[in-house]
Amino acid sequence: MGHREDLLAGARRCLETRGYARTTARDLVAESGTNLASIGYHFGSKEALLNAAIGASFEEWAQRVRELALALAVEAGGEPTTVLAASWDAMLASFAEYRGLAVAFTEAMAQAERQPALRAQLAGIYEQSRASVAAMIAEALGIPDGPQTRALATFQIVVCDGLLVQWLLDPDAAPSGPELGEAFRLALGRLPT
């Protein structure tokens, strides 16, 4: 592995253990086994390195949720609200697996207001996520990928973000996938058609 890869791996470990806001350049150097000049040479700044690491980590996390959700969707038998509930359970499982990164991602979101490059990168990650989740929904439900799957993907991401915040604050009080599915069914049943 070269310095660039070492820095990204070290930044990932720092994000998991120290978080986005508390990681220093010296932490990154110590964790990666590189030197301060390598950060500047390969990324330009500590923030750019952390941003690259959070982007790569988010892609890995999204892929893991996709794998879990598709496996649970197959078990659920394809009924749309049951598939949604299964995907929400997959999200919850991924939160426990990626807790350190979830915290770092939340911290990065707060920093994005004052870092235009980070804001643009996170917006790009959300755009990629919408496309990926739309494709996953199309696959899970056996429907063509298009505007409807994109709308469902946006809804799923909104639910995921809200569920993540609740889970980070109090995992035991966060709703389960079936509880969210039941709430969704109730909301649909009471909405005017």
C-alpha positions, 0 to 999 in steps of 0.5 A: 500500500502507498501513502495515499492508501495508508492515509485513507485507511488511517483516516477511516480508523480515526473517523471510527474512534475519534470522529470527524471533528476531533481528528487532528493531522497528527492523529492521521499521521500516527494512525497511517504511519505516514508523515504530515507532508503526505497529507498535503501532497496527496489530499491538500489538507486534513479536511480533504483527507477526512472528506475522502475517507468519509465518502469511501466509508459511506459508499461501503456502508451503503453497499452493506445496507443494500446487501442486508436489505436485499437478503431480508427482502427475499425472505419477506416475499416481495410484498412492498410494505414488508420489503420496506420493513425488512429494509428498515431492519437492515438499516438498524443492523448496519447502524450497530455495525458502523456506529463509529462511522455513523457518528463521524458522518453525523459530525461531518453533516454539521461541518458541511455548512462551513465547508463548501467542498464537504457540502458538495461531496456529501450532496454528491453522496446523497445523489449516488445513494438515491440512484443506488437505492432506487436500483435496489428497490427496483430489484427487490420489488421486481419493477423497472427503475425509474421516477417511482423507484427514485421517489421511493429511494428518496423516502427511504433515505429520509427514513434512514437519516431520521432513524439514524438520529433516533438510534444514535441517541437511544438505540433501545427506543428507536422503532424496529422495521416492523413497527415502522412498517405498521406506522406506514400502513396506518398512515397510508390507510388514513390518507385521503385517496 
